[in-house]
């Protein structure tokens, strides 16, 4: 039997909090049904590890569990709000080089088979593409999250050890993302594209493609007395206006994270004053991706001109009606933890006075041989979803003013991520959601050399060293200083120009209780504690 020494160090505490100890303002009522908004169908089914869209991860949350998760009743996500799910407790050892999980012994998969450490090892060997992995994913968008894991050891059926190449305190937060569920070792990963065998509070009853996903309560859920609700239905409504109308009419009880704009929320409250609207951060940025390996964006002057050309504040007012905030590559406070404050943004491309910024953009374009009279003509791609198209239309107009004529091409979700991963585009107007508000999750996924989610294919060895250095820094204040320098460097390189960080105005009917939106749209919606009083 392995003996483990529990390290007494910063962030290294054994978590023993029970999910069942939360206090409620009212006594929950068991039973009932909820209709929940979906903006589009599940493009990858329930295969969360093969997807990069909340349209798959959010409606999959009731099916799965993580080792650890963020407390569903607390809006802010941090190490302090982590709670156990499939792990009862955990401990860091050897100065954040080994992370030990002690697993629950009372968990069953939806097909009745027991959950063990074998499932955890199977999942993370597959994700990190270890030589001994028993399965392989068709696409693995977050592989780089796990690049620092040297080995995953199933010490016994209920103990798992993650052995790391170097210290990495952030690993715990990445394990708590809605993008990090545990798969069953006895189920082929490809089967999750059409169905879901999980350990979660609800079981999939039916997925009628293009229409809805139905869930029923899991009677064998390991938290006794949970979930409260009997059934859930995630309703696919692709038209934005129709979604809002359905919520207003009470045909939907819960909105979709990230889909209720400030303007829509004001209209809903005016029509139905009793609706509950909560402004929260999304941890989703509007940004520009440019393929640095293809002309014309292999020219750094043109990439930088694009960044200078776009008026961030104008976009926030015109497209989001104030429902977004300025930021660089990490979300700013109070919506995030690590982002640059506005004074730190002012000297960076695109954050100064719009007229001055556009003058700099025109100068750079002229140096590259292009003027408004002799414009650069490009195709700009975006995803065929209203929030993407709105932002792209604004960007096209901004680029035109500095000598870049962009024609719009809309790409369906099923093709979007594969296209971007291949680099099969020139320039794109993109939304990037961080599965967790943590620098490692963002930088290794979106900026690291060779990462499949590094859509611009930007690669800078100096930046890679900066990413690695901040990742293993144990002093939060020192890490904050390192991250400020890193964020400035990325904007100065126009690696993936950030235009804004979006806010959500999450809306539910007042009979829905404990559906607490987080300042991250990817990590709430497990539905374990949600109940209705009507």
C-alpha positions as CSV (number, residue, x, y, z in Angstrom):
1,X,0.0,0.0,0.0
2,X,1.4,3.4,-0.9
3,X,2.0,5.9,1.8
4,X,1.5,9.5,0.9
5,X,2.9,12.5,2.7
6,X,0.4,15.4,2.6
7,X,2.3,18.6,1.9
8,X,1.5,21.7,4.0
9,X,2.0,24.4,1.4
10,X,0.2,27.2,-0.3
11,X,-3.0,26.0,-1.9
12,X,-2.4,22.5,-0.6
13,X,-5.3,21.6,1.6
14,X,-7.3,18.3,1.8
15,X,-10.8,19.0,0.6
16,X,-13.5,17.3,2.6
17,X,-16.4,19.6,2.0
18,X,-19.6,17.7,1.2
19,X,-21.9,18.8,-1.6
20,X,-24.8,18.1,0.6
21,X,-23.9,20.7,3.3
22,X,-25.0,23.8,1.4
23,X,-27.6,25.9,3.3
24,X,-30.7,26.9,1.4
25,X,-32.8,30.0,1.9
26,X,-35.9,27.8,1.2
27,X,-36.6,24.1,1.6
28,X,-36.1,22.5,-1.8
29,X,-39.1,20.6,-3.2
30,X,-38.4,17.4,-5.0
31,X,-40.0,16.6,-8.4
32,X,-40.9,18.6,-11.4
33,X,-39.5,19.4,-14.9
34,X,-37.5,22.2,-16.5
35,X,-37.2,23.3,-20.1
36,X,-33.8,24.7,-20.9
37,X,-32.7,26.8,-23.9
38,X,-30.2,25.5,-26.5
39,X,-29.1,27.8,-29.3
40,X,-28.1,24.9,-31.6
41,X,-27.9,21.1,-31.7
42,X,-25.1,19.2,-30.1
43,X,-22.5,19.2,-32.9
44,X,-20.4,16.5,-31.2
45,X,-23.2,14.7,-29.3
46,X,-22.0,14.2,-25.7
47,X,-18.3,13.8,-26.6
48,X,-17.2,16.7,-24.5
49,X,-13.5,15.8,-24.8
50,X,-13.8,16.2,-28.6
51,X,-15.6,19.5,-28.6
52,X,-14.7,23.2,-28.1
53,X,-18.3,24.6,-27.9
54,X,-20.6,25.1,-25.0
55,X,-23.4,23.9,-27.3
56,X,-22.1,20.4,-26.4
57,X,-20.6,20.9,-23.0
58,X,-23.5,22.6,-21.3
59,X,-26.3,20.1,-22.2
60,X,-23.9,17.3,-21.3
61,X,-23.2,18.5,-17.8
62,X,-26.1,16.6,-16.1
63,X,-24.7,13.3,-17.5
64,X,-21.2,13.5,-16.1
65,X,-19.1,14.2,-13.1
66,X,-15.5,15.4,-12.6
67,X,-13.0,14.5,-10.0
68,X,-13.6,18.0,-8.5
69,X,-15.9,20.7,-9.6
70,X,-16.7,24.3,-8.8
71,X,-19.4,24.9,-6.1
72,X,-22.6,25.3,-8.1
73,X,-24.0,27.7,-5.6
74,X,-21.1,30.2,-5.7
75,X,-20.7,32.7,-8.6
76,X,-17.0,33.2,-8.4
77,X,-14.7,30.3,-9.3
78,X,-11.4,29.8,-7.5
79,X,-9.4,27.2,-5.6
80,X,-11.4,28.2,-2.6
81,X,-14.7,27.2,-4.3
82,X,-13.6,23.7,-5.4
83,X,-15.7,20.9,-4.0
84,X,-15.4,17.1,-4.4
85,X,-17.4,15.1,-6.9
86,X,-15.9,11.7,-7.8
87,X,-13.0,12.4,-5.5
88,X,-13.8,12.5,-1.8
89,X,-10.5,14.4,-1.0
90,X,-7.2,15.2,-2.5
91,X,-3.7,16.4,-1.5
92,X,-0.7,17.9,-3.2
93,X,2.7,16.4,-2.4
94,X,6.4,17.1,-3.2
95,X,6.0,20.8,-3.8
96,X,3.1,20.5,-6.3
97,X,4.7,17.6,-8.3
98,X,2.3,14.9,-7.2
99,X,-1.5,15.3,-6.9
100,X,-3.3,12.4,-5.1
101,X,-7.0,11.8,-5.3
102,X,-9.0,9.5,-3.0
103,X,-12.1,8.4,-4.8
104,X,-15.6,7.7,-3.7
105,X,-16.5,4.1,-3.3
106,X,-20.3,4.4,-3.9
107,X,-20.4,5.5,-7.5
108,X,-22.0,3.6,-10.4
109,X,-22.0,4.4,-14.1
110,X,-25.4,4.8,-15.6
111,X,-25.2,1.2,-16.9
112,X,-24.7,-0.1,-13.4
113,X,-20.9,-0.8,-13.5
114,X,-18.8,0.5,-10.7
115,X,-16.6,3.6,-11.0
116,X,-13.0,3.1,-10.1
117,X,-9.5,4.6,-10.5
118,X,-9.3,2.7,-13.8
119,X,-11.8,5.1,-15.4
120,X,-9.7,8.1,-14.2
121,X,-6.5,6.7,-15.7
122,X,-8.3,5.7,-18.9
123,X,-9.6,9.3,-19.3
124,X,-6.4,11.1,-18.7
125,X,-4.1,8.7,-20.5
126,X,-6.4,9.3,-23.5
127,X,-6.4,13.1,-23.1
128,X,-2.7,13.4,-22.8
129,X,-2.2,10.8,-25.6
130,X,0.1,8.6,-23.5
131,X,1.8,5.7,-25.2
132,X,-0.2,3.3,-23.0
133,X,-3.5,5.0,-23.7
134,X,-6.3,2.5,-24.4
135,X,-8.2,4.8,-26.6
136,X,-7.7,7.8,-28.9
137,X,-9.9,10.8,-29.6
138,X,-10.9,11.9,-33.1
139,X,-9.9,15.5,-32.1
140,X,-8.3,16.5,-28.9
141,X,-8.7,20.3,-28.4
142,X,-7.3,20.4,-24.9
143,X,-4.4,18.0,-25.1
144,X,-2.0,20.8,-24.0
145,X,-3.8,21.2,-20.7
146,X,-2.3,17.9,-19.7
147,X,1.2,18.2,-21.3
148,X,2.8,18.5,-17.8
149,X,1.4,15.1,-16.6
150,X,4.2,12.6,-16.7
151,X,2.1,9.6,-15.5
152,X,-1.3,8.7,-14.1
153,X,-1.1,5.9,-11.6
154,X,-4.1,3.8,-10.3
155,X,-2.5,3.0,-7.0
156,X,-5.6,1.0,-5.9
157,X,-9.2,0.9,-7.1
158,X,-10.0,4.1,-5.2
159,X,-6.7,6.1,-5.3
160,X,-5.2,7.9,-8.3
161,X,-1.9,9.8,-8.4
162,X,-1.1,12.4,-11.1
163,X,2.7,12.7,-11.3
164,X,3.9,15.9,-12.9
165,X,7.0,16.9,-14.8
166,X,7.2,20.2,-12.8
167,X,5.1,22.0,-10.3
168,X,1.7,23.2,-11.6
169,X,-0.8,24.4,-9.0
170,X,-3.3,25.3,-11.8
171,X,-3.9,21.7,-12.6
172,X,-6.6,21.4,-10.0
173,X,-8.6,24.3,-11.7
174,X,-8.3,22.7,-15.1
175,X,-9.6,19.4,-13.6
176,X,-12.7,21.3,-12.3
177,X,-13.7,22.6,-15.7
178,X,-16.9,21.6,-17.4
179,X,-14.6,20.4,-20.2
180,X,-13.0,17.8,-17.9
181,X,-15.5,15.0,-17.2
182,X,-14.5,11.5,-16.5
183,X,-15.3,8.9,-19.2
184,X,-16.1,5.3,-18.6
185,X,-13.2,3.0,-19.4
186,X,-15.6,0.2,-20.6
187,X,-17.3,2.5,-23.1
188,X,-15.7,3.4,-26.5
189,X,-15.1,7.2,-26.6
190,X,-16.7,7.4,-30.0
191,X,-20.0,6.2,-28.5
192,X,-20.3,9.6,-26.7
193,X,-21.0,11.2,-30.0
194,X,-24.5,9.6,-30.0
195,X,-25.2,8.8,-26.4
196,X,-23.9,9.2,-22.8
197,X,-22.9,6.7,-20.1
198,X,-21.9,8.9,-17.2
199,X,-22.1,9.0,-13.4
200,X,-24.0,12.2,-13.2
201,X,-27.3,13.2,-11.6
202,X,-29.4,12.6,-14.7
203,X,-29.5,9.9,-17.4
204,X,-30.0,10.6,-21.1
205,X,-33.5,9.4,-22.1
206,X,-33.6,10.6,-25.7
207,X,-31.7,12.8,-28.0
208,X,-33.9,13.8,-31.0
209,X,-31.4,15.6,-33.2
210,X,-32.3,19.2,-34.1
211,X,-35.2,19.2,-31.5
212,X,-34.3,18.3,-27.9
213,X,-32.3,16.3,-25.4
214,X,-34.4,14.6,-22.6
215,X,-33.0,13.6,-19.3
216,X,-34.5,11.6,-16.4
217,X,-33.4,11.5,-12.8
218,X,-30.6,9.1,-11.9
219,X,-32.1,7.1,-8.9
220,X,-28.7,5.7,-8.0
221,X,-26.9,9.1,-7.8
222,X,-24.2,9.0,-5.1
223,X,-25.5,12.1,-3.3
224,X,-28.6,10.9,-1.5
225,X,-31.7,12.9,-2.1
226,X,-30.3,14.4,-5.3
227,X,-31.2,15.5,-7.9
228,X,-34.4,17.2,-6.9
229,X,-35.9,17.5,-10.4
230,X,-37.4,14.4,-12.1
231,X,-36.8,15.4,-15.7
232,X,-35.0,18.0,-17.9
233,X,-35.5,18.9,-21.6
234,X,-32.9,20.9,-23.5
235,X,-34.8,22.5,-26.4
236,X,-33.0,23.4,-29.6
237,X,-34.1,26.8,-31.0
238,X,-31.7,28.2,-33.6
239,X,-33.4,31.5,-34.2
240,X,-32.4,34.2,-31.7
241,X,-35.7,36.0,-31.7
242,X,-37.6,32.8,-31.3
243,X,-35.4,31.8,-28.3
244,X,-36.2,35.1,-26.6
245,X,-39.9,34.8,-27.3
246,X,-40.0,31.3,-25.9
247,X,-38.3,32.4,-22.7
248,X,-40.6,35.4,-22.4
249,X,-43.7,33.2,-22.9
250,X,-42.7,30.7,-20.3
251,X,-42.1,27.9,-22.8
252,X,-38.5,27.9,-21.5
253,X,-37.6,28.1,-17.8
254,X,-33.9,28.8,-18.2
255,X,-31.9,30.7,-20.7
256,X,-28.7,29.5,-22.4
257,X,-25.4,30.7,-20.9
258,X,-23.9,33.6,-23.0
259,X,-27.0,34.1,-25.2
260,X,-28.9,36.8,-23.3
261,X,-27.5,40.2,-24.3
262,X,-28.0,43.3,-22.3
263,X,-30.6,44.6,-24.7
264,X,-32.5,41.3,-24.7
265,X,-32.5,41.2,-20.9
266,X,-33.9,44.7,-20.7
267,X,-36.7,43.8,-23.2
268,X,-37.5,40.6,-21.2
269,X,-37.6,42.5,-17.9
270,X,-39.9,45.1,-19.3
271,X,-42.2,42.5,-20.7
272,X,-42.1,40.1,-17.7
273,X,-40.8,42.0,-14.6
274,X,-40.7,38.9,-12.4
275,X,-38.0,37.3,-14.5
276,X,-34.7,37.0,-12.6
277,X,-31.7,38.5,-14.6
278,X,-28.2,38.1,-13.3
279,X,-25.3,40.0,-15.0
280,X,-22.1,37.8,-15.0
281,X,-18.9,37.4,-16.9
282,X,-18.7,34.8,-19.6
283,X,-15.0,34.2,-19.7
284,X,-15.5,34.5,-23.5
285,X,-13.6,37.0,-25.6
286,X,-14.3,38.4,-29.0
287,X,-11.0,38.1,-30.9
288,X,-9.4,38.0,-34.3
289,X,-7.5,34.9,-35.6
290,X,-5.1,35.3,-38.5
291,X,-3.2,32.5,-40.1
292,X,0.4,33.5,-39.7
293,X,1.6,30.8,-42.1
294,X,-0.4,32.1,-45.1
295,X,-0.3,35.3,-47.0
296,X,-1.1,38.1,-46.4
297,X,-1.1,37.5,-42.6
298,X,2.4,36.0,-42.6
299,X,3.3,39.7,-42.7
300,X,3.4,41.0,-39.0
301,X,2.8,44.6,-40.2
302,X,-0.6,43.6,-41.6
303,X,-1.5,41.6,-38.5
304,X,-0.7,44.6,-36.3
305,X,-2.6,46.9,-38.6
306,X,-5.7,44.8,-38.1
307,X,-5.4,45.1,-34.4
308,X,-4.9,48.9,-34.5
309,X,-7.8,49.3,-36.9
310,X,-10.6,47.9,-34.6
311,X,-12.1,50.3,-32.1
312,X,-12.7,48.1,-29.0
313,X,-14.9,50.6,-27.2
314,X,-16.9,51.3,-30.3
315,X,-17.6,47.6,-30.7
316,X,-18.7,47.2,-27.1
317,X,-21.2,50.0,-27.5
318,X,-22.4,49.2,-31.1
319,X,-22.6,45.4,-30.9
320,X,-23.0,44.7,-27.2
321,X,-24.8,47.9,-26.1
322,X,-22.3,48.1,-23.2
323,X,-22.6,44.4,-22.4
324,X,-18.9,43.7,-22.6
325,X,-15.6,45.0,-21.1
326,X,-12.1,45.8,-22.3
327,X,-9.4,43.3,-21.6
328,X,-6.3,41.6,-23.0
329,X,-5.8,37.8,-23.1
330,X,-7.2,37.2,-19.6
331,X,-10.6,38.6,-18.3
332,X,-10.2,41.6,-16.0
333,X,-11.6,42.0,-12.5
334,X,-14.3,41.7,-11.2
335,X,-15.2,39.3,-14.0
336,X,-11.9,37.4,-13.9
337,X,-8.9,37.2,-11.6
338,X,-5.7,37.7,-13.8
339,X,-6.6,40.3,-16.4
340,X,-4.9,43.6,-17.1
341,X,-6.7,46.7,-15.6
342,X,-7.6,49.4,-18.1
343,X,-4.6,51.6,-17.4
344,X,-2.3,48.8,-18.5
345,X,-4.2,48.4,-21.8
346,X,-3.9,52.0,-22.9
347,X,-0.5,51.8,-24.6
348,X,-1.4,48.6,-26.5
349,X,-2.5,48.3,-30.1
350,X,-6.2,49.2,-30.5
351,X,-6.8,50.5,-27.0
352,X,-6.0,54.2,-27.5
353,X,-7.9,56.9,-29.3
354,X,-9.7,55.4,-32.3
355,X,-8.5,58.1,-34.8
356,X,-4.8,57.7,-33.6
357,X,-5.1,53.9,-33.8
358,X,-6.5,54.0,-37.4
359,X,-3.7,56.3,-38.5
360,X,-1.2,53.8,-37.2
361,X,-3.0,51.0,-39.0
362,X,-3.0,53.0,-42.3
363,X,0.7,53.7,-42.0
364,X,1.5,50.0,-41.4
365,X,-0.7,49.0,-44.4
366,X,1.0,51.5,-46.6
367,X,4.4,50.1,-45.6
368,X,3.0,46.7,-46.7
369,X,1.9,48.2,-50.0
370,X,-1.8,48.7,-49.4
371,X,-3.9,51.9,-49.2
372,X,-7.7,52.6,-49.2
373,X,-7.3,53.3,-52.9
374,X,-5.4,50.0,-53.4
375,X,-7.0,47.8,-50.7
376,X,-6.0,44.4,-49.5
377,X,-8.8,42.0,-50.3
378,X,-9.4,39.0,-48.0
379,X,-12.1,36.6,-46.9
380,X,-13.1,36.7,-43.3
381,X,-14.7,33.6,-41.8
382,X,-16.9,33.4,-38.8
383,X,-19.2,30.8,-37.2
384,X,-22.9,30.9,-38.5
385,X,-24.3,32.0,-35.1
386,X,-25.8,35.5,-34.6
387,X,-23.4,36.6,-31.9
388,X,-20.5,35.8,-34.2
389,X,-22.0,37.5,-37.2
390,X,-22.9,40.7,-35.3
391,X,-19.3,41.2,-34.2
392,X,-17.9,40.3,-37.6
393,X,-20.0,42.9,-39.4
394,X,-18.5,45.6,-37.2
395,X,-15.0,44.3,-37.8
396,X,-15.4,44.3,-41.6
397,X,-16.5,48.0,-41.5
398,X,-13.5,48.9,-39.3
399,X,-11.0,47.1,-41.6
400,X,-12.4,48.9,-44.6
401,X,-11.4,52.2,-43.2
402,X,-7.7,51.3,-43.2
403,X,-7.5,49.6,-46.6
404,X,-8.6,46.0,-46.0
405,X,-11.7,44.9,-47.9
406,X,-13.1,41.7,-46.2
407,X,-15.9,39.6,-47.6
408,X,-17.8,37.5,-45.1
409,X,-18.0,33.7,-45.1
410,X,-20.2,32.0,-42.5
411,X,-19.2,28.5,-41.4
412,X,-21.5,26.0,-39.7
413,X,-20.5,24.8,-36.2
414,X,-19.9,21.2,-37.4
415,X,-17.2,22.5,-39.7
416,X,-15.9,25.5,-37.8
417,X,-13.5,24.0,-35.3
418,X,-12.0,21.5,-37.7
419,X,-11.5,24.3,-40.3
420,X,-9.8,26.5,-37.7
421,X,-7.6,23.7,-36.4
422,X,-6.4,22.9,-40.0
423,X,-5.7,26.6,-40.6
424,X,-7.9,26.5,-43.6
425,X,-8.6,30.3,-43.6
426,X,-7.0,33.7,-43.9
427,X,-8.6,35.7,-41.2
428,X,-11.5,35.0,-38.8
429,X,-13.7,36.8,-36.3
430,X,-13.8,34.4,-33.4
431,X,-15.2,33.9,-29.9
432,X,-12.8,32.1,-27.5
433,X,-14.2,30.7,-24.2
434,X,-11.9,29.7,-21.5
435,X,-13.0,26.4,-19.9
436,X,-11.6,27.8,-16.6
437,X,-10.4,31.3,-15.7
438,X,-6.8,30.3,-15.3
439,X,-3.7,31.3,-17.3
440,X,-2.5,27.8,-17.9
441,X,-5.8,26.7,-19.5
442,X,-5.8,29.8,-21.7
443,X,-2.1,30.0,-22.8
444,X,-1.3,26.3,-23.3
445,X,-4.5,25.8,-25.3
446,X,-4.7,29.0,-27.4
447,X,-1.1,30.3,-27.7
448,X,1.3,27.4,-27.2
449,X,3.3,26.2,-30.2
450,X,1.6,23.3,-31.9
451,X,-1.6,23.4,-29.8
452,X,-4.7,22.3,-32.0
453,X,-6.6,25.3,-30.5
454,X,-3.9,27.8,-31.5
455,X,-5.8,28.7,-34.6
456,X,-3.5,31.4,-35.7
457,X,-0.5,29.0,-35.5
458,X,1.4,31.7,-33.7
459,X,4.6,30.4,-32.2
460,X,7.1,32.4,-30.2
461,X,9.8,30.6,-28.1
462,X,10.2,33.6,-25.8
463,X,6.4,33.5,-25.1
464,X,6.6,29.8,-24.5
465,X,9.2,30.3,-21.8
466,X,7.1,33.0,-20.2
467,X,4.1,30.7,-20.2
468,X,6.1,27.9,-18.5
469,X,7.6,30.3,-15.9
470,X,4.3,31.7,-14.8
471,X,2.8,28.2,-14.7
472,X,5.1,27.0,-11.9
473,X,5.2,30.2,-9.9
474,X,3.8,29.6,-6.5
475,X,3.6,33.2,-5.3
476,X,0.3,34.7,-6.6
477,X,1.6,38.3,-6.7
478,X,4.8,37.3,-8.6
479,X,2.6,35.3,-11.0
480,X,0.3,38.3,-11.5
481,X,3.3,40.5,-12.5
482,X,4.6,37.8,-14.9
483,X,1.1,37.5,-16.5
484,X,0.9,41.3,-17.0
485,X,4.1,41.2,-19.1
486,X,2.9,38.1,-21.0
487,X,-0.4,39.7,-21.9
488,X,1.2,42.8,-23.1
489,X,3.6,40.8,-25.3
490,X,0.8,38.9,-26.9
491,X,-1.1,42.0,-27.8
492,X,2.0,43.7,-29.2
493,X,2.6,40.7,-31.4
494,X,-1.0,40.7,-32.5
495,X,-1.0,37.0,-31.7
496,X,-4.7,36.9,-31.4
497,X,-6.0,40.4,-30.9
498,X,-8.6,40.5,-28.1
499,X,-11.5,42.9,-28.7
500,X,-13.5,42.6,-25.5
501,X,-14.7,40.2,-22.8
502,X,-18.4,39.5,-23.1
503,X,-20.9,39.7,-20.3
504,X,-24.0,37.5,-20.0
505,X,-27.4,38.5,-18.5
506,X,-28.5,35.0,-17.5
507,X,-32.3,34.8,-17.1
508,X,-34.5,32.3,-15.3
509,X,-38.1,32.3,-14.2
510,X,-38.5,32.9,-10.5
511,X,-39.8,29.4,-9.8
512,X,-36.3,28.1,-10.7
513,X,-34.1,27.9,-7.6
514,X,-30.3,27.2,-7.2
515,X,-29.6,27.8,-10.9
516,X,-26.7,30.1,-10.0
517,X,-24.8,31.5,-13.0
518,X,-21.0,31.7,-12.7
519,X,-18.5,34.2,-14.1
520,X,-17.7,31.4,-16.5
521,X,-20.4,29.9,-18.7
522,X,-18.7,26.5,-18.9
523,X,-18.8,25.4,-15.3
524,X,-22.3,25.6,-14.1
525,X,-25.4,23.6,-15.0
526,X,-24.8,20.2,-13.3
527,X,-28.4,20.5,-12.1
528,X,-27.8,18.5,-9.0
529,X,-29.2,21.1,-6.6
530,X,-31.7,22.9,-8.9
531,X,-35.4,22.7,-7.9
532,X,-38.6,24.4,-8.8
533,X,-41.5,25.5,-6.5
534,X,-44.2,25.5,-9.2
